[in-house]
Amino acid sequence: MGVLKTAVLGLGPSIQSFEPMGFDTVIGVNDIYRHYPADAVVCLDYPRVFDPVRLKYITNCNPLKFYSQIVAWDTRPDFEKITLIPGYPDKSLNLDIPGYWKSFCSPFVAVQIAFKIYGSEEIHLFGVDMTNHPHLDRTICAKIKIHFRNLESALAQHGAKMIVHGNGILTA
């Protein structure tokens, strides 16, 4: 059997380069169904955070699993509650402990789900650009970049790799 590959889909411009062929699993975030019907959706915000159009896509999506730490989503038949680890992985992170490390964006948790739940050995990120993001300033983006670097190192310790597509903050 070959390497298990997962695509993690954010909502940035590089999602346009995503082609589903060759992936065992596709995990998207929030209103990903406006672009692609992912196998799993990760949503770490309350429903009230989303404008009505985005919320409609989230509410009407029908993935195999819908992951969130927020019980407001637990009326969904596909809901699976996850636990976020307190604090941020500013120095390092350990993938062997229960729960999921958080950063300031949902794809960060989605990558960990790809590894921990789906057993992915190769995780490709599309649409995780975070350039011109309406809620992320330069300081937050710098922290996200550190968190992803630490996640990439932790994955490598387990023989897994993360491949970033596009020209966002993670490739700069």
Phi, psi and omega in degrees: 000145182278186179290133176285123183243136177234140171259130173253122185251118169267193185247014180281176185304326184289357174298337180295338180271000181286129172235126187290345182298136175093359179253136178282327182216147174236124178244126178242170179242149173049242184267041180302333182298347175290339180248321186202138179280083184295156177291327180220151178234137175247125180224113185254009179244157177290151178306324183296343181288332188269143174292163186304324181292311179298316181298325179297317177297319181293314182296323185268357180290154181224064177285172174291324178222143176236109186261132175199155173268357185261119183288352175299340179268359190288359175280349179286138178292339182263006185293134171227119182285134175243161179245128177268140178283134179298148179084182182237149181277066183288333183253315179194176174211154183243118180277357182271352180267155179295149178096182185229132175290149179245156170229214181250022179207145183297324180302334179299316177288322180301323178297317179294322176296319177303319181282309188285319184267316186265354177068026183292137178257344180221116185242117182258130179255126175235140178075013179255060186270314180058028172266135182059030177287133185293341184242003184242114178271180184301319181295314179296317179298323178296320178293318178302317180299318177297314181300315179295323177297317178293323177294317179300319178295318180295320177298316181300325178296339179256010178079016179252155178227154180244129182239122184260128178256146179102186183235063180254198184293336182280348179251353182281000000 
